[in-house]
Amino acid sequence: MRRTISVSLLVILALAGCGGGSSFSSAKQAATAVGCDGVEESEVFGSDDAVRCDLGGDSVRIAHFDSGSEMDSYRQIADAAEDSGLTEGEILYGENIAIECNESCDDVREAIDVE
């Protein structure tokens, strides 16, 4: 019985550690990790900081969130806009970042862990 509880606890702890991918201290740090050029400050609803940059000829916007609830709010709004066809491109999420790509986010996927 004791062994079953220990194994179950390890599984729970391992799953609890699974986030939504890469975590960064700022949008600028994420832009550097992705390999962006021409990084400029930007604004994104609910984010603590955001940047716009160029990646492989695509315009990319990266938002950083200190609060999980603010990121959840952003994600709900972004998902609704995407489902309604109001946006173009793609949005990827890390643990505390959202990355909006006008075209494909393939270069971002190759550089960092995002979903």
SVG drawing of the C-alpha trace seen along z (x, -y; Angstrom):
<svg xmlns="http://www.w3.org/2000/svg" viewBox="-17 -50 35 52">
<polyline fill="none" stroke="black" stroke-width="0.4" points="0.0,0.0 2.8,-2.4 4.5,-1.8 1.3,-2.5 0.8,-5.8 4.4,-6.8 4.1,-6.0 0.8,-7.8 2.3,-10.9 5.2,-10.9 2.8,-10.8 0.8,-13.6 3.9,-15.7 5.2,-15.0 1.9,-16.0 1.6,-19.2 5.0,-20.2 3.8,-20.1 3.1,-23.6 2.2,-25.1 5.8,-25.1 8.5,-27.7 8.5,-30.4 10.2,-33.8 10.7,-36.8 9.7,-39.2 8.5,-39.5 11.9,-40.8 13.6,-37.7 11.2,-35.5 11.9,-37.5 15.6,-36.9 15.1,-33.2 13.0,-32.9 15.6,-34.8 13.6,-37.9 15.0,-41.0 13.9,-44.6 12.3,-44.2 10.1,-47.1 7.7,-47.6 4.1,-46.9 0.8,-46.6 -1.4,-43.6 -4.6,-43.5 -3.9,-42.2 -0.2,-41.7 2.5,-43.0 4.8,-43.7 4.8,-43.0 7.0,-43.4 6.6,-43.3 9.5,-41.9 10.4,-40.2 11.1,-36.5 11.9,-35.0 10.0,-37.7 6.9,-37.4 5.7,-40.0 5.4,-38.5 4.0,-39.9 4.9,-38.4 3.0,-39.1 4.3,-38.3 1.9,-37.8 2.9,-37.8 -0.6,-36.6 -2.1,-33.4 -5.6,-34.9 -4.7,-37.7 -3.2,-35.2 -6.4,-33.1 -8.5,-36.2 -6.3,-37.0 -6.5,-33.4 -10.3,-33.3 -10.7,-36.5 -8.0,-35.4 -9.6,-32.0 -13.1,-33.6 -11.7,-36.0 -9.9,-33.1 -13.0,-30.9 -15.0,-33.8 -12.5,-34.3 -11.5,-37.8 -7.8,-37.0 -5.3,-35.9 -2.2,-33.8 -1.7,-31.7 -1.3,-32.1 1.0,-29.9 1.2,-29.8 4.0,-29.1 3.7,-29.0 3.4,-32.7 3.6,-34.1 1.4,-34.3 3.0,-34.6 0.9,-35.9 2.3,-35.2 0.8,-36.8 1.7,-33.8 3.0,-30.4 4.6,-30.0 6.9,-27.2 10.1,-29.2 8.8,-29.8 8.0,-26.1 11.6,-25.2 13.1,-27.7 11.1,-27.3 8.6,-25.0 5.1,-26.3 1.7,-24.8"/>
</svg>
